[in-house]
Amino acid sequence: GQSLEQPSEVTAVEGAIVQINCTYQTSGFYGLSWYQQHDGGAPTFLSYNGLDGLEETGRFSSFLSRSDSYGYLLLQELQMKDSASYFCAVSPFYTGGFKTIFGAGTRLFVKA
Amino acid sequence: GAVVSQHPSRVICKSGTSVKIECRSLDFQATTMFWYRQFPKQSLMLMATSNEGSKATYEQGVEKDKFLINHASLTLSTLTVTSAHPEDSSFYICSAREGTDFYGYTFGSGTRLTVV
């Protein structure tokens, strides 16, 4: 089975950098994804790591280390609008990659 | 980019009635769509996988007779909550993907169901 763990809440100030970690126990997956969800809204895709290493997309970067069963999402130059929930997710091998399993989510609060 | 439209966004129904939620892929064909349920401040829990032209695949613990899924075309999947009860009140979200990548799913805007 799959288990993804994230911190429940993170607070940071505007302009700062914040890292949201995701540790997992899994029998194998195609890659680690990150989604953002504002309250009452739909999740939106942010980033994907199919291979180990760092992927950068604007202010957001994501990292994966399969040997450490660990990944993170890095948000730079934080803005108030970044206050949202962030979910890591995997598509496990046993589903043929068809299903996405989500972590519990991390609520990010950005303060002025 | 890919767009998934979900309706209604909010619905209030009486206990014992049924509610239908629609999920449409607007600019791509989706042979597979997914239905999730989300309680406040919690994660998205996969309920079922909707397959065009065949029966849906339900996750363990999800009552298939209560949550009826129909995927009649390549752009439309529906979730019907039958004989709804207050404990069915939740946020229901569908998703689909364009192409065959294992990531980058597009989600509908969600439906807030309240059963009174």
Boltz contact constraints between the chains, C-beta under 6 A:
constraints:
  - contact:
      token1: [A, 30]
      token2: [B, 102]
      max_distance: 6.0
  - contact:
      token1: [A, 31]
      token2: [B, 102]
      max_distance: 6.0
  - contact:
      token1: [A, 31]
      token2: [B, 103]
      max_distance: 6.0
  - contact:
      token1: [A, 33]
      token2: [B, 103]
      max_distance: 6.0
  - contact:
      token1: [A, 42]
      token2: [B, 107]
      max_distance: 6.0
  - contact:
      token1: [A, 42]
      token2: [B, 109]
      max_distance: 6.0
  - contact:
      token1: [A, 42]
      token2: [B, 110]
      max_distance: 6.0
  - contact:
      token1: [A, 43]
      token2: [B, 107]
      max_distance: 6.0
  - contact:
      token1: [A, 45]
      token2: [B, 104]
      max_distance: 6.0
  - contact:
      token1: [A, 48]
      token2: [B, 103]
      max_distance: 6.0
  - contact:
      token1: [A, 91]
      token2: [B, 102]
      max_distance: 6.0
  - contact:
      token1: [A, 97]
      token2: [B, 102]
      max_distance: 6.0
  - contact:
      token1: [A, 102]
      token2: [B, 43]
      max_distance: 6.0
  - contact:
      token1: [A, 102]
      token2: [B, 44]
      max_distance: 6.0
  - contact:
      token1: [A, 104]
      token2: [B, 43]
      max_distance: 6.0
  - contact:
      token1: [A, 105]
      token2: [B, 43]
      max_distance: 6.0
